[in-house]
Amino acid sequence: MKLVERKLIILALSALVGCSLIISFWLLRIQEEDYLVFKRVVLKRRQSSPLRNFIDKRGAKFHVQQNGQYWILYNYIVAKNFYVGNDSVSLALHGEYTDLKALGAVVRRWQGPISLTLFANGDDFRRAQYTILYMIKCTLFGNEIRSYVTFHFIMHEDYIWSNIPKSERAFMSRTVDCLSSPYKLHNETYRQGVELTYPSNMARNVARQTISTYYILSLDMNYLPSVKFIGKFLNMVHKLKLNNTFNTVYTLPVFNVAESKLALLETKEGLLKYYEEDKLCLDEESRNTPYLETWLKPSSDPNVLSILETRKHVGLWFPWYVSANEYEPFVDDRLHQESLIDRWSHIDLLQALGYDFAVIDNAFLLRLPLLNVSLTNSTSFQEARNASKLQHHERLMILRSFLMKFM
């Protein structure tokens, strides 16, 4: 009897082991098939779009939000390419529809993600829409704009245009006459006609709020970066060892340039040659750059970015810089372009917070002539400038007094 029981137990165990092997083999085949399907999907996506396009667009959802007397349309037109973390460096821009004329040159030089806020009130929205559609559908850089640029809109609550397309698809489906250039249609914006203040700092914040990359470069629309900046910058910062990493920004010198000279000024070597021929490429603001004399010396390796020096902020120097978006404070959106202290106040805040300003060698910014000049040299303008200086000084004293409580 015991012999029979042992045989039955052995048979049962053998059957159990056999079933386990069959099930394991079956599950392995399913896993292998799933992997092959996944691999085919990924390869198909890589062939049909740039490398990073298949990442989930979690940070690029359209939504509407009110901020005081303004309505904001976030991610109204979303770039096809999506970048996150250290995939790239994002450019944060702002302006009006008249400033869009510079966008083609910016996209061509940047070749990376751009977050652009447009202030469009009343009929300016229709003009902005026509200009965007013209650039995308009728110009040589249309595909690059569609791939890299995400558009946001700000409108004053008293001047909202009634015929706003409800979606990006509705916006893009509208027709445009490629024989009718939008750049010559209007010289004055609707905003200027009704004397609306341009909320420059709010526009800067909106452009930053939906960026998904770690580093950003926040600029006005008439500034152009040097070519191939993104890859060179990321290669540089990955090798750096800084003492104050989270409170460091990376500054770029600025040079004025005529639009006709852009093709010649892609590298520091070309820029230095241009500077020798035309000293007027430096204005008063540029000459206040404390490290300018050192930067203007030829580099040993002009193809590689490096840190020339690291310094604290001094004097009337209001640098443009690359920063870590997550760690840099947002600008005070109560301040605006007409106050003349919209950026001035923020630089003072960074100074009070103990930020380091690391100077990048072999990279620079070119400043084109202003495309949309709303400020003049009138008496009222000078009075506003003087009043702004006084208000700024008072704000700075309050800020420093507040920060000293925590130091």
NORFENVEN-V74471 format. One record per backbone hydrogen bond with DSSP energy under -0.5 kcal/mol. NH is the residue of the N-H (numbers start at 1). CO is the residue of the C=O. E is the energy in kcal/mol with one decimal. If there is no record, write none. Layout:
nh:NH co:CO e:E
nh:NH co:CO e:E
//
This chain:
nh:5 co:1 e:-2.2
nh:6 co:2 e:-2.3
nh:7 co:3 e:-2.0
nh:8 co:4 e:-2.3
nh:9 co:5 e:-2.6
nh:10 co:6 e:-2.7
nh:11 co:7 e:-2.6
nh:12 co:8 e:-2.5
nh:13 co:9 e:-2.6
nh:14 co:10 e:-2.4
nh:15 co:11 e:-2.5
nh:16 co:12 e:-2.4
nh:17 co:13 e:-2.7
nh:18 co:14 e:-2.4
nh:19 co:15 e:-2.5
nh:20 co:16 e:-2.3
nh:21 co:17 e:-2.2
nh:22 co:18 e:-2.2
nh:23 co:19 e:-2.7
nh:24 co:20 e:-2.7
nh:25 co:21 e:-2.4
nh:26 co:22 e:-2.2
nh:27 co:23 e:-2.7
nh:28 co:24 e:-2.3
nh:29 co:25 e:-1.9
nh:30 co:26 e:-1.9
nh:31 co:27 e:-2.5
nh:32 co:28 e:-2.2
nh:33 co:29 e:-2.4
nh:34 co:30 e:-2.6
nh:35 co:31 e:-2.3
nh:36 co:32 e:-2.2
nh:37 co:33 e:-2.3
nh:38 co:34 e:-2.7
nh:39 co:35 e:-2.8
nh:40 co:36 e:-2.2
nh:41 co:37 e:-2.2
nh:42 co:38 e:-2.5
nh:43 co:39 e:-2.5
nh:44 co:40 e:-2.3
nh:45 co:41 e:-2.3
nh:46 co:42 e:-2.5
nh:47 co:43 e:-1.9
nh:48 co:44 e:-1.6
nh:49 co:45 e:-1.4
nh:53 co:50 e:-1.8
nh:55 co:52 e:-1.5
nh:58 co:56 e:-2.0
nh:60 co:57 e:-1.1
nh:63 co:74 e:-1.4
nh:65 co:72 e:-2.3
nh:67 co:70 e:-2.8
nh:70 co:67 e:-1.7
nh:71 co:155 e:-3.0
nh:72 co:65 e:-3.2
nh:73 co:153 e:-3.1
nh:74 co:63 e:-2.6
nh:74 co:72 e:-0.8
nh:76 co:73 e:-0.7
nh:76 co:151 e:-1.4
nh:77 co:151 e:-1.5
nh:80 co:146 e:-2.1
nh:81 co:147 e:-2.3
nh:85 co:212 e:-2.3
nh:87 co:84 e:-1.8
nh:88 co:85 e:-0.6
nh:90 co:215 e:-2.2
nh:91 co:113 e:-2.4
nh:92 co:90 e:-0.5
nh:92 co:217 e:-2.3
nh:93 co:91 e:-0.6
nh:93 co:115 e:-3.0
nh:95 co:117 e:-1.9
nh:99 co:96 e:-1.7
nh:100 co:97 e:-1.1
nh:101 co:98 e:-0.7
nh:102 co:99 e:-1.8
nh:103 co:100 e:-1.6
nh:104 co:100 e:-0.5
nh:106 co:102 e:-1.9
nh:107 co:103 e:-2.8
nh:108 co:104 e:-2.2
nh:109 co:105 e:-1.8
nh:110 co:106 e:-2.5
nh:111 co:107 e:-2.3
nh:114 co:148 e:-2.5
nh:115 co:91 e:-3.1
nh:116 co:114 e:-0.6
nh:116 co:150 e:-2.9
nh:117 co:93 e:-2.1
nh:118 co:152 e:-2.6
nh:119 co:95 e:-2.4
nh:120 co:118 e:-0.8
nh:120 co:154 e:-2.2
nh:122 co:159 e:-3.9
nh:124 co:121 e:-2.5
nh:125 co:122 e:-1.3
nh:127 co:123 e:-1.8
nh:128 co:124 e:-2.7
nh:129 co:125 e:-2.7
nh:130 co:126 e:-2.3
nh:131 co:127 e:-2.3
nh:132 co:128 e:-2.6
nh:133 co:129 e:-2.5
nh:134 co:130 e:-2.3
nh:135 co:131 e:-2.4
nh:136 co:132 e:-2.4
nh:137 co:133 e:-2.8
nh:138 co:134 e:-2.3
nh:139 co:135 e:-0.9
nh:142 co:139 e:-1.3
nh:145 co:141 e:-2.0
nh:146 co:142 e:-2.3
nh:147 co:143 e:-1.8
nh:148 co:144 e:-2.3
nh:149 co:145 e:-2.4
nh:150 co:114 e:-2.7
nh:151 co:77 e:-2.6
nh:152 co:116 e:-2.7
nh:153 co:73 e:-1.8
nh:154 co:118 e:-2.4
nh:155 co:71 e:-2.4
nh:157 co:69 e:-2.9
nh:159 co:156 e:-1.9
nh:164 co:162 e:-1.0
nh:165 co:163 e:-0.5
nh:171 co:167 e:-2.1
nh:172 co:168 e:-2.9
nh:173 co:169 e:-1.5
nh:174 co:171 e:-1.1
nh:178 co:176 e:-0.8
nh:180 co:177 e:-1.8
nh:181 co:179 e:-0.7
nh:184 co:181 e:-0.7
nh:185 co:182 e:-1.1
nh:186 co:182 e:-0.5
nh:193 co:189 e:-1.7
nh:194 co:190 e:-1.9
nh:195 co:192 e:-0.5
nh:196 co:191 e:-2.4
nh:199 co:197 e:-0.7
nh:200 co:198 e:-2.0
nh:201 co:335 e:-0.8
nh:203 co:199 e:-2.2
nh:204 co:200 e:-2.1
nh:205 co:201 e:-2.3
nh:206 co:202 e:-2.4
nh:207 co:203 e:-2.0
nh:208 co:204 e:-1.4
nh:209 co:205 e:-1.9
nh:210 co:206 e:-0.6
nh:211 co:208 e:-1.4
nh:214 co:85 e:-2.4
nh:215 co:88 e:-0.5
nh:216 co:323 e:-2.5
nh:217 co:90 e:-2.4
nh:218 co:321 e:-0.8
nh:219 co:92 e:-2.6
nh:219 co:217 e:-0.6
nh:221 co:94 e:-0.7
nh:223 co:220 e:-1.3
nh:224 co:366 e:-2.9
nh:226 co:364 e:-1.5
nh:227 co:266 e:-0.8
nh:228 co:109 e:-0.7
nh:229 co:226 e:-0.7
nh:232 co:228 e:-1.2
nh:233 co:229 e:-2.8
nh:234 co:230 e:-2.5
nh:235 co:231 e:-2.1
nh:236 co:232 e:-1.7
nh:237 co:233 e:-2.6
nh:238 co:234 e:-1.8
nh:239 co:235 e:-0.5
nh:239 co:236 e:-1.3
nh:240 co:236 e:-0.6
nh:240 co:237 e:-0.5
nh:245 co:242 e:-0.5
nh:247 co:244 e:-1.0
nh:248 co:245 e:-1.1
nh:249 co:356 e:-2.4
nh:250 co:322 e:-2.7
nh:251 co:249 e:-0.6
nh:251 co:358 e:-2.6
nh:252 co:320 e:-2.0
nh:253 co:363 e:-0.6
nh:255 co:365 e:-2.1
nh:256 co:281 e:-3.8
nh:257 co:367 e:-1.9
nh:261 co:258 e:-1.9
nh:262 co:259 e:-1.2
nh:264 co:261 e:-1.3
nh:265 co:261 e:-0.7
nh:265 co:262 e:-1.4
nh:271 co:267 e:-2.0
nh:272 co:268 e:-2.8
nh:273 co:269 e:-1.7
nh:274 co:270 e:-2.0
nh:275 co:271 e:-2.6
nh:276 co:272 e:-1.9
nh:277 co:273 e:-1.1
nh:278 co:274 e:-2.2
nh:281 co:278 e:-1.4
nh:282 co:279 e:-1.4
nh:283 co:281 e:-0.5
nh:287 co:283 e:-2.3
nh:288 co:284 e:-0.8
nh:288 co:285 e:-0.7
nh:289 co:286 e:-1.8
nh:290 co:288 e:-0.5
nh:292 co:289 e:-1.5
nh:295 co:291 e:-2.3
nh:296 co:292 e:-2.1
nh:297 co:294 e:-1.3
nh:304 co:301 e:-1.6
nh:306 co:361 e:-0.9
nh:308 co:306 e:-0.7
nh:308 co:359 e:-2.9
nh:309 co:359 e:-0.6
nh:311 co:357 e:-2.2
nh:317 co:314 e:-0.7
nh:317 co:315 e:-1.1
nh:318 co:316 e:-0.6
nh:319 co:317 e:-0.5
nh:320 co:252 e:-0.6
nh:322 co:250 e:-2.6
nh:323 co:216 e:-2.4
nh:325 co:214 e:-2.0
nh:325 co:323 e:-0.8
nh:327 co:324 e:-1.2
nh:328 co:324 e:-2.2
nh:333 co:331 e:-0.8
nh:335 co:332 e:-1.7
nh:337 co:198 e:-1.4
nh:339 co:336 e:-1.2
nh:340 co:336 e:-0.5
nh:340 co:337 e:-1.4
nh:345 co:341 e:-2.1
nh:346 co:342 e:-0.5
nh:347 co:343 e:-2.3
nh:348 co:344 e:-1.8
nh:349 co:345 e:-1.6
nh:350 co:346 e:-2.3
nh:351 co:347 e:-2.2
nh:352 co:348 e:-2.5
nh:353 co:349 e:-1.9
nh:354 co:351 e:-1.4
nh:355 co:350 e:-2.5
nh:356 co:247 e:-2.7
nh:357 co:311 e:-3.2
nh:358 co:249 e:-3.0
nh:358 co:356 e:-0.6
nh:359 co:309 e:-3.2
nh:360 co:251 e:-2.0
nh:360 co:358 e:-0.5
nh:361 co:306 e:-3.3
nh:365 co:253 e:-2.5
nh:366 co:224 e:-3.0
nh:367 co:255 e:-2.9
nh:368 co:222 e:-3.0
nh:368 co:366 e:-0.6
nh:374 co:372 e:-0.8
nh:382 co:378 e:-1.9
nh:383 co:379 e:-2.3
nh:384 co:380 e:-2.2
nh:385 co:381 e:-2.2
nh:386 co:382 e:-2.3
nh:387 co:383 e:-2.4
nh:388 co:384 e:-2.4
nh:389 co:385 e:-2.0
nh:390 co:386 e:-1.7
nh:391 co:387 e:-2.5
nh:392 co:388 e:-2.8
nh:393 co:389 e:-2.1
nh:394 co:390 e:-2.1
nh:395 co:391 e:-2.4
nh:396 co:392 e:-2.5
nh:397 co:393 e:-2.0
nh:398 co:394 e:-1.9
nh:399 co:395 e:-2.6
nh:400 co:396 e:-2.6
nh:401 co:397 e:-2.1
nh:402 co:398 e:-2.2
nh:403 co:399 e:-2.6
nh:404 co:400 e:-1.9
nh:405 co:402 e:-1.1
nh:406 co:403 e:-1.6
nh:407 co:404 e:-1.0
//
